[in-house]
């Protein structure tokens, strides 16, 4: 049965201005699961104006009140976990377990944002050489913030697009992914049901054919003050180009091609376990997914055997079956892209150690060995369940290969000598690096973001104060000043 998803503007669920809808189709069943409102530029204008009208009162609320609302919304989200996880499976074909994990981490993000709302310093003293002057830096909210989130980790990334902005007194217009409108609406529903005032958070859904126009209207609207976007590097560059002439700040978390470096002294079982999880979780559709294994040549064969065994033990199947470890990709086009990369690598001499098959949107967990720069998969983001193994001749060569990418989001290094592994991690160009851990890892309090084509700016409680507020220098002269002229 197809469910309808409407827009949420100024505290009300409503149809788009045209009344038009478009369908979201489940890639496993082939059935339409959602009829989402086809939002227009006019709907965007309504939402932004509602957010702008709500901003003065919301930004004036004490941080403790914003905390209470965010924590209550996180609790509501968590209480609805099973229903939301089923919606994740329906709209994105992610497994039920993946949906439940999403809700748990997102609820934690709501609580972390709430804690920050109440505890982050609003005003801090600044040293001054002027006698009788009181000098302070005041952190002020920006205004209307645009949040644009993808479908692949829909609850986590949808929450991230909204909660940090709200914590500091900004209002939000949230553009849902065309693949997961009901999942993203669940985040907005939790906030509304927790008592968010009308206009504080607004939701836009749209037809995929209108995405460029809708995003352009959000970025270029004169009343929006900031844009955060998680998604492809291609679209991130478009958003950055639209925002730049307006001098509008952006936070961009984009693509990845995460390397996992395996040193000669690594625990190979631990490395294989982390690589399998990092490459195949959510069918490799995570920006941090392990796409490249850079392994010292002296231990390559043993690691290849371990990775192949793990991949062969994983079966891709029905995402609605709680026992399914690997679901389908989000649609047939995504699976076709992965299949093209595998076929290209095979044709150019790569060995397929496991998997390689594709059936509709289902792609088998695949391990490729002897990957070279001549193959597309060496540089292109697969965003699918494929591991590419690259052999390195010592530490310097491993670092060179790990850095031989236009991306720089997540990375990992495995080695029993922790200090040596840390020294290798320091040489890898990435925003995130884990020693003896998987490339796929996120926590609400940690800085999250990348370098190079993986974007700029950082999410996470330790960094968002700089992203979602502006620093104002305020001075008060409390005694008579003397000026030279």
N, C-alpha and C positions, 0 to 999 in steps of 0.2 A: 504494500500500500504506500502510495506516494504522500509524503507529508509536506505541508506548505511552510515556507519560512518567509516572514515579512521583515520589513525594515523596522528599526527602532529609532525614532527621532523625537526629541523633546518629551521623553517619558511615555511615548505611545507606540505600540506596534501598529504599523500601517502598511498599506500597499504602496508600490511605487507610483509616481505621478501618472504613468501611462497605464498602470494596472497589469503590465506584461510580466510574465514569469518565464523561467527557463529551467530545464531539468538537470539534476545531478544523477548520474548512472553508476551503479556499483559495478566495478570492473570484473568481479568474480561471477555474479549472477546475471549481469547484463540488464538488470531491472532498474527502472527509474525509482529513486528513493526519496528525492526532495524536489519540490517545485519552489525555486527561490525567486523572490521579487527581483525584477530586472531594474535596479536603481539607475537613475539618470543623473546628468549634471545638475538638473534642477533639484533633485533629491539631495545631492551633495550640498548644494547651497543652503537648503533648509536645515540640514544637519549641522553644518558649520555655524550658521547663525544661531541655532539653538545652543550650541556649545559656547559660543561667544557671550550670549546673554546669561548663561549660567556661571560663567567664570568669576565675576566679582564676588558673588556670595560663597562659592565653593572655595576659592583661594583664601577668603577671610576666615574660614572655619579653623578652629584650633587643630593642630596636628593630632591630638588625642582623639578627636571626633572622627577624623579621616581614618585613623588606625582602627577604631571600633567598627567602622563600616567595612573596611577591607577584610578584617579578620572574620566578621560575620559572613561576608560573601564567600570567603574561602571555606568556611564551615559548610555553607549551603552547597557549594560546588562538590565538596567531598561527600556530603550526604546523598548526592545524586550520581555518584560515581558509576554505578552499574548501568544506569540509563545512558549516561554520556558515553561510556565505553562501547555500548552497543551502537550508538550513533556514529562513533569513530569507525567501527567495522562497516556499517552501512554506507557511509559516504566515501571513505578513503580506502576501504578494504584492509585496513590495519587489523591485526589480531586483537581479540578481546583483552588479552594481557597487556598489550601495548597501550590500549585505551585506558586501562586501569592505572598503569604506571604514569601516564600523562596526567591524569586527574590528581594523583597523589603529589607529584612534583609541582603542579600548578597551584594546588591548595597551599603548599609550603611557600610558594612565591607570593601569594596573597598575604600570608602572615608576615613574611619578611618585609614586604612593602609597608604593611601596617606598622611594624615595629620602627621602620625608618621614618615613617610619617611623624611619629611621636617623639623620636629621639634625635633626628638629624639637626645639627645646629642651624638655627635660622639667622643668627647674628654672631659674629666672632670679632674680637678686638684685633686691631692692626697697630703695630708700633708706629709712632710718629715722632718726629723731631721738633714739632711745633709746640711750644709751651701752652698749656691750657686748652689743647685740642683733644677731643674724643674722636677716635678714628675707628670705624667698623666696616666689615664686609657683611652685607645682607644678602642672603640667598633668596631670590624672588622667583616665583613660578613664571613660565614663559607665556602661557595663554592657552590657545586651542592647539592641542597636539594631535597629529594624524598617526594612527597605528595601522600598519599593513602587515598581515601575518600569512604564512603559507599553511598548507594542508598536512604536511608530513608528520609533524608533531603538534597537532592542531590545538590541544588544550594548553600545553606548555607555552608554545610560541604565541598563541592568542592571548594568554594571560600576560605574558611578558610585554606584549605590545601596548597593554593598557595600564597595568597596575602601578608601574613605576611613575608614570606621568601623573596619575591620580594622587599618588602618595604626597606629592609636593604641591598640590593645589591646582594643577592644570586640569582642564577638561579635555575630553577625547572624542574624536570621530574615528571609529574602528572600521576598516574595510575588511570584510571577511574574505577568505579564499573562496573562489568559485567551486572548489571541490569539497569544502566543508562548512557550508553556511550554518547548518543547524548546530554543529559542534561549537562554532564561534558564537552563535547566538546564546548558547548555554552559559557562556562566560558573562555576557551582558545581562542575561536573566538573573544570574546570581547577584550581580551588583544591584540591579533594579529591585529585586526582592529583599535585599538587605537594607534598602532605604536610600539608594543614591537619588538625589534630587533630579527632577526633569532637566534634561540637557547636559548633565555632567558626563554621561557616556551615551554615545549614539552609534548605531550599527547601519552600515551600508552593505547590501549585497548587490550583485550585478551579473549580467550576462557576460560570459567570457569574451564575446565579440566586442563588448563595450569597455573592456578593462582599461585600455590605454586612455580612453577619453575620461573615464571616471577617476583614475589615478591622477591624470593631468589636472583635473579640476580640483582635486584635494591638495595637490602640491602647490598649485598656482593661486589658490584662493587667497585674497588679500587678508582674510581673517585667521588663517592658519599660521602658527608660529614655528612649528617644528614637525619633522617627519621622521618616524622610525620605520624601517622596512627590513624584513627578513625574507630572503628569496634568492633568486638567481642573480649572478653577477651581471648578466645582460640587462635585466630590468633595473638593477641597482644603478647601473651607469646612466640609464635613461632618467631615473628619478634625480640623481645627482646633477645631471645636466639641466633639468628643469628648475631645480632649486637654486643653482648657482647664480643666475642673473638676479634673483630676488634676494641674494645673501641670506637664504633661509637655511638654518642648520639642519643637518640630517644625521641619523645614526643608521648605518648600513651593515647588516650581517648577511654575508653573501655565500657564494659557493665554497667548496673545499675539495681537496684531493689528499686527504690525511695520510702521511707516511707513518708506519710503525717500524722502527729501526731495531733490528735484532743483532746484538753484538755477539762476538765469539764465545763469551762467558755466560750468555743468557740462560735462564731456566727455560728450556724450549717448550716444555709442557705448558708452563704459565703463559709464554708468548703466544703459543697456538690457541690457547683458550681465549685470551684477550683479543687476538686477531679475528677469530671466528665470531665472537660476540660483536666486535666492532664493525665487521664487514657485513654480517647477515641480519643483525637486529633490524626489525621493520623493513626487511628486504633491502637493506642498504640505503634506504631513503632517509638518511640523516645527514645533516651538513658536516658532522664530525666523523662520518663513517670511514673505517679503515679501507682505503682504496689501493694502497701500495704497501707491500712488505719489502723492506730493504734489509737483506740478511747477509751477514758475513759468509763468504763462500765456503769457509771451513765447516759450517754447520747447516748449509743450505739443504742438503738432501734429507737430513733428519727432520728439519722443520717442514719441508714439503710433504713428507709422509704424514706428519701429525695434522697438518692443515687439511690434506685430502681426506683423511679418515673422518675428521669432524664434519666436513662439508657433506660427505656421503651419508652421514647419519641424520642429516636434516632434510625433511621433506616439505616442499612447498604445497600448500593446499588451502582448504576452506577456512577463511578467517573467522567464521562464526563458530567453528569447532574449537572448544577450549584447549584441546590437545595439539592444535596446529602451531608449530614454532615459527614457520615462515609463511606469510600470506602472499597474495599477488601484489604486483605493482599497482600504482594508482589507476593506470589505464593501459590499453594496448600499445599506445604510442611510446610510453615509457619503457615497456618491456621490449618493444621493437628496437629502441635505441640501444639498450643493453645487448640485445642479440647481435646487432650490427657491429658493436665494439668487439664482442667475442669472436665473431666470424672473421673480422679484419685481423685480429691478433693470430687466430689459428692459421689464416692464409699466409701470414708473414713469419710463421715458424714457431709460434708459441705452443707449448704443450698443455693440453687440457687434462689436468690431474683429477678433476671431479666436476660433475655437472655439465653445463654447456647447453642444456636443452631449454626450449621455450615453447609454451603452449598457451596461446592467448596472452593474458596478463600475468600468467605464472612463469617465472624464470627460475630454474634450478640454482641453488647455491653453487657457485662456480669458482674453481681455483685454476689460475693460469700461471705457468712457469715459463722461464726464458723470455720474459717480456723485454722489449727493446724500445728505444726512442722512435723507431720507425713505425711503431704501432700506435693507432689512435688512442688506445686505452692508457698509454703511458702518460699522456697529458690531459686528455678530456675527462671531465667529471662523469662517471657512469651513473651515479645515483641509483645503483642497483646492486644485487647480491653477487658481486664479483670481487675476488682478490687477485691482484697482479703482483707476482713475485719477481723482485729484481735482485740480482747478485752483486755484492759489493766486495771489493778487494781491500779490506781493512777499514779503520775508522774514518779516515779522511775521505775515502771514496764513498762511504755510507752517508756522510754529511753532505757531500756534493750531490749525490742522487736525491736525498731527501729534499734538498733545497732547489732541485731542478724542476720547479713548478711555478706557474703563475699564481697559485693559491698559497695561503698561509693561515689557515684557521687552527686546526688541531693537529697534534702529533704525539707520538709516544716513543720511548726508548726502553729496551729491555737489556739488562745486564746485572750480574750478581755483584759486581763492584759498583756500589751505589754512587760513590764520588765520581768515578769515571763516567758512569751513565749520565750523571748530572752535568758533567763537562760537555758531553755530546749534546744534551738537551739545550744547553746555553748557545750552541752554535746553529741550532735549527731555527729557521725564520718562520715563526708561527706565533699567533696570539696565545695559544694554549699548548702546553706539553706536559705529558704525564710519564713519570719514570716508573716502570714496572706496573703499569696500569693501561687500560684500554683507551683508545682515542675518543670513544664515546663516553663522556662524563660531563655532568652539569650540576651545579648547586646554586641556589638563589643568592648566596652571599659572595660568590666568586665572580671576578671580572670575566666577561664572556665576549669575545670578538676576535677579529683577525687582522692580518696585515696583507699587503699586496692586493690581489684581486678578491680577497675574502672580505674586504670592506674596511670601515673605520668606525671608531667609537666603541663603547663597551656597555653592555647590560650588566646587571649584578649590583647588589646592595652597596658594595664598596666604591662603585664608579658612577652610579646613575645620578647622584646629586649634581655632578658636573654636566650631565647630558640633559637633564630635565629642569634645571634652574639656571638663572643667570646671576652672576656676581655683581652686586652694586656696591660701590664704595661710598659710604656716607660719613661725613664729618660734622662735628658740632664744636664751634669755638666758644669756650666758656669763660674767656677773658678777652680783653681788648687786644686786637691785632694791630701790628705796626707794619706798614708796607713801604717799600723803597721810594715810590712816587705817589 
